[in-house]
Amino acid sequence: MKSRNDSRPGEFFDASSDPVPPDPHTGRESRPFLGIQFRCCRTYGRIYRDSGRTQYKGSCPRCGSRVSVPIGPGGQGSRFFSAG
């Protein structure tokens, strides 16, 4: 039987590990996002941080209803919210 040290990446799920780092070959980083449950259409979507890093902006994937969440001091520990 293989140990975790002998396994290929992705072969074992480890919820305590840090996310996969950005690919050094492409230079791409993951984009910060908030998960939103859009009540207007009972659907889930993501909204992403703007280039000025002042707010998260996006819209409902079904009806296009816009939502923005300001980024302030102190922050919020949750990454998932309801809106619309």
N, C-alpha and C positions, 0 to 999 in steps of 0.2 A: 504494500500500500504506500502511495506517495505521501510525503509530508508537505506541508504548505510551502516550505522552502524549495522543494523540487518541482513545484507546479508552474504552469504557464500563467501570465497575467490574465485575469478574468476567469480562471478556472474555479476559484473559490470566492464566494461573496464574503466580504469582511466589512461590516457596517461601521467599524471603529476606525478604519483607515482614512487618511486624508484623500481628497479627490485626486484624480490623475493630474499631474502638473502639465503646464502648457507644452506643446511639442516644440523642442528647441530648433527643429528644422524649419518649421513654418513661422514661428514667432507668435502664433495665435494664442490668445488667452481666452478663458471662458468669460462671457459677458454676465455681469451681475444682473439678476432679475428677481422679480416678485411673482409668485403664483397668485392669480386672482380667480375666484369663483364669481363669474358674472351672473348675478341674479336675474338680470333682464332676460337672458336667453337660456339660463340654466346650463352654462357651459364654462369650461376652464380655459384660461389663457395665461400667457406670461406678458409682463410689461418690463421693459428694460431701462436701465439708467441712461440718462441723456449725456451728451458729450461734455456738458459743463459740470457734471456730477452734482447737480442741485436737486434733481427729482427723478422719479421713475415715471415714464409715460407710455401709454399704449391704448388699445381699444378692444372692444368686444369682437371676437373673431366672427360672430354671426351678424350683428346689427351695426357694428361700428361705433357704438357708444364710447366716448372718450373718457379716460380716467388718468389722473396724475396723482402721485404721492410725493410730497416734498421730503427731502432728506434734511434732518435737523440734528442738533446736538443731542447726545444721549442715545439716540437711535431706538430701535425696537428689535427684540430678539426673534420675533416671528418673521417668516418669509412667505406666509400664505395668508390671504385676506379675502373678504367678500366685498363686492362693489356692484353698483348699478342696480 
